[in-house]
Amino acid sequence: MHYSTRALDLARNPKNLGRIEAADAQAIVTGPCGDTMEVYLRLNGTGILEATFVTDGCESSLACGNMLMAMVQGTTLEDAGKIQPEDIIKALDGLPEDSAHCAELAVNTLRKAIAHLDHP
């Protein structure tokens, strides 16, 4: 399978890329492939006002991080924590099978950021 048009566009033109200074929540995770992702959240109570990411990974990591940040902005922490890697892959109109771990990396990094709110 090749990259979808949506995945390629988000990888080449990420809109949610960057760090948030004084973020309310943040986390860094390195995946099994060696890619690292950082997630930053700005909150309003339990709502996510702004979500950004940084990665040193490939196009799949960029696409997955960007899509996940778009999916969680405007949602609650509870709803954001329920997002599964398959949800990202579906929203991207698919990913090559050997890139599915990038969706897992994005979700794991988001969940770690959320978990740190309860346990700094």
N, C-alpha and C positions, 0 to 999 in steps of 0.2 A: 504494500500500500504506500502511496505517496502522501505527502503533506497536502491537506486541503487548502483551498484558497484562503479561508478564514485563518487557519493556523499560520500560514506564511505571512499574511498581512499583519497579524499581531506580533509575530516574531521580528518582522522588519520595521514595524512602526509602533513600538510599545507606547501606550499612553499612560501607564501606571508605573513607570520605571523611575526609581529614585528613592532616596532616603527622606524620612520625615524627621526633622530636628525635634527633639523633646517629644518623641512619640509616646503615646499612652501604653503601647505594647509593642514588643519587637522580639524577634527570634532569628537565629541563624542555624541552619541544618545543612550538613553535607550528606549527600545521597550516596548509595553504593557505587555509583558510576564515577564519583569524584566531583560532580557538580555541587556547588554551594549555592544556597538561596537564602536571602534575608527578606523578612516580611516586617513591615511597619504599619501600625494602626493608630489612627486618631479617633477617639471615641467621644460620644455624647451620651453619658450614662452607659447603657448596654447596647447602644446603637453605634455602628461603624460609619463615621462621617467620611473618612478618607483611608484608603488602603493602597500601599505601594510596595514594590519589591525591587531587589537587586539580585542578579545572578551572574556567575562567571561561566554559566553553562551554554549549551548549544541552542539552536533555534527552537527545539522542543521545550526546553526550560523557559525560554523567553515567552513563548506562546502560552504555556501552561500558567506561568506566574501572572502574566498580563490578564488572561481570561479569569483566573481565580480572583484577582483583585477587583475586576469589574463586577464579578458575581456577588462579592461580599459588601461592596459599598452600598450603603443605605439599608443594610439588613441588620439584624440583631446578632450579638455574639453567639447566642444559642443556635440560630439558623445557620450562621457561617460555619459553626463547628460540625454541622450535620452534612456538609458537602463532602461527597466521595470523589476519588480520582476519576471514576467512570462518568461523573457529572461533567467534569472538565473536558474529558475526551469527547463526550457527546456534544458539548457546547462548541467545541472546535471542529465539529464535523469529522471527527476521527483523527487518529494519529497512527503512524507506523507502529506495529506491535513492539518493536525494540525501543520505542520512545515512551511507552506507557509509564515507565518508572519516573518520568519527569512530572507527571500529574501527581504521583504519590509524593514526590519531593515537595511540591507546592502545598499539598494538603497537610503533610506532616509539619511543615514550617509554620503554616497558619495555626494549626492546632497547638503547637508549642508556644506561639505568641499568646494565644488565648489562655493557655494553662498558666503562663507566667503572671497573668493578672490575679489569679487566685493564690499563687504560690511564688512570689518574686524570688 
